Amino acid sequence: MLQGAYANNAGMGACLNCSIGKYGNQTGQKEESSCIFCKPGTSNSYSGLTSCVECAAGRYSRGQKCYRGVRFE
């Protein structure tokens, strides 16, 4: 098994990627729930990644993408 992916059924021909906005940093993940959400201030735009990247100064994230400006809740 690869990092950034999981296999939820024994005998799967291919692993499933952790979805956009999440990452997997361990091998042998068996559930999609073992994929970790990107922390605030980080993001990733692709599935199957092993980490998230920091947003540039003056940007915030919602996990999948970094946005320009101030975040209002």
Stockholm file with secondary structure:
# STOCKHOLM 1.0

chainA/1-73         MLQGAYANNAGMGACLNCSIGKYGNQTGQKEESSCIFCKPGTSNSYSGLTSCVECAAGRYSRGQKCYRGVRFE
#=GR chainA/1-73 SS CCTTEECCSTTCSSCEECCTTEECCSSSCCSGGGSEECCTTEECSSSSCSCCEECCTTEEECBSCEEESCCCC
#=GC SS_cons        CCTTEECCSTTCSSCEECCTTEECCSSSCCSGGGSEECCTTEECSSSSCSCCEECCTTEEECBSCEEESCCCC
//
